[in-house]
Amino acid sequence: MEVDFSNFANLDIRIGTITKAEPAQTNKPTYRMTIDFGSEIGTKVSCGAYTNYPIDSLAGRRVVGIVNFAPRKMGPELSEALVLGVSDPNSSGTLFLTVDSAAPDGSKVF
């Protein structure tokens, strides 16, 4: 399906750093991650099924996320940002989409 470029332009996609991760209170195994998206956006919580990563390895990890979606309920949790990822070809898990640069938190993806 082809979409108009304006659909992409409406997304606010930013670089962030996970500052805290803990198990989420959801039915499926999920992490509740606090992510620093820089001074303009601040911190946001994201819940996601990135459980193929050890939870104690997440703090400090750089991720790419959409920060302007409406918050989404996941059981009792509220996810404020969508962290982007791809399917892990070696498991049923998900891998973070990340950056290979020193771009500061809050940098806009375009």
C-alpha positions in Angstrom: 0.0 0.0 0.0 1.4 3.4 -1.0 0.9 6.3 1.4 1.3 10.0 1.0 4.6 11.5 2.4 2.5 13.6 4.8 1.6 10.5 6.7 5.3 10.0 7.5 5.9 13.7 8.1 3.2 13.6 10.8 5.2 11.1 12.9 7.6 12.6 15.5 10.4 10.0 15.6 13.2 10.6 18.1 16.4 9.1 19.5 16.2 8.3 23.2 18.1 6.4 25.9 16.5 3.9 28.2 17.1 5.1 31.8 15.1 2.4 33.7 13.5 -0.9 32.9 11.2 -3.2 34.9 8.7 -5.9 34.3 5.3 -4.5 33.2 2.1 -5.6 34.8 0.6 -7.1 31.7 -0.7 -10.5 30.7 2.2 -11.1 28.3 5.9 -10.8 29.2 6.6 -7.1 28.7 9.0 -4.5 29.9 8.1 -1.0 31.2 10.9 1.3 30.1 11.5 4.9 31.0 13.2 6.6 28.1 14.9 10.0 27.9 14.0 11.7 24.6 16.0 14.9 25.4 15.0 18.3 26.9 12.3 19.2 24.3 10.3 15.9 24.8 11.5 14.8 28.2 11.0 11.3 29.5 8.3 8.9 28.4 7.3 5.4 29.4 7.0 2.7 26.8 5.8 -0.9 27.3 7.1 -3.4 24.9 7.8 -7.1 24.4 11.6 -6.8 24.2 12.0 -9.6 26.7 14.7 -11.4 24.6 17.1 -8.8 26.2 18.0 -9.3 29.9 16.2 -6.6 31.8 19.4 -5.5 33.6 21.0 -4.8 30.2 18.5 -2.2 29.0 19.5 0.9 31.0 21.8 3.0 28.7 20.6 1.4 25.5 19.8 3.9 22.7 16.5 3.4 20.9 14.3 5.0 18.2 10.7 5.8 19.1 7.6 7.6 18.0 6.7 10.2 20.7 3.5 11.7 19.3 1.1 8.8 19.4 -1.7 9.0 21.9 -0.9 7.0 25.1 -2.0 3.4 24.8 -3.3 1.2 27.6 -1.6 -2.2 28.0 -3.5 -3.8 30.9 -2.9 -1.5 33.8 0.1 0.1 32.2 0.1 3.3 30.0 2.6 3.3 27.1 3.4 6.9 26.0 5.8 6.2 23.2 6.2 3.4 20.6 9.8 2.0 20.5 10.5 0.8 17.0 11.9 -2.7 16.5 12.2 -5.6 14.1 11.6 -9.4 14.5 14.6 -11.3 15.8 15.3 -14.0 13.2 16.8 -16.3 15.9 13.9 -16.2 18.3 10.3 -15.2 18.6 11.4 -11.9 20.2 11.9 -8.4 19.0 15.1 -6.4 18.4 15.4 -2.7 19.0 15.8 -0.4 16.1 18.8 1.7 17.2 21.3 4.2 15.9 25.0 3.9 15.2 26.0 7.5 16.0 26.5 9.9 18.8 23.3 11.8 17.9 22.0 13.3 21.2 18.8 12.2 22.8 15.8 14.0 21.3 17.4 14.1 17.8 14.6 13.9 15.2 14.6 11.1 12.7 13.7 12.1 9.1 
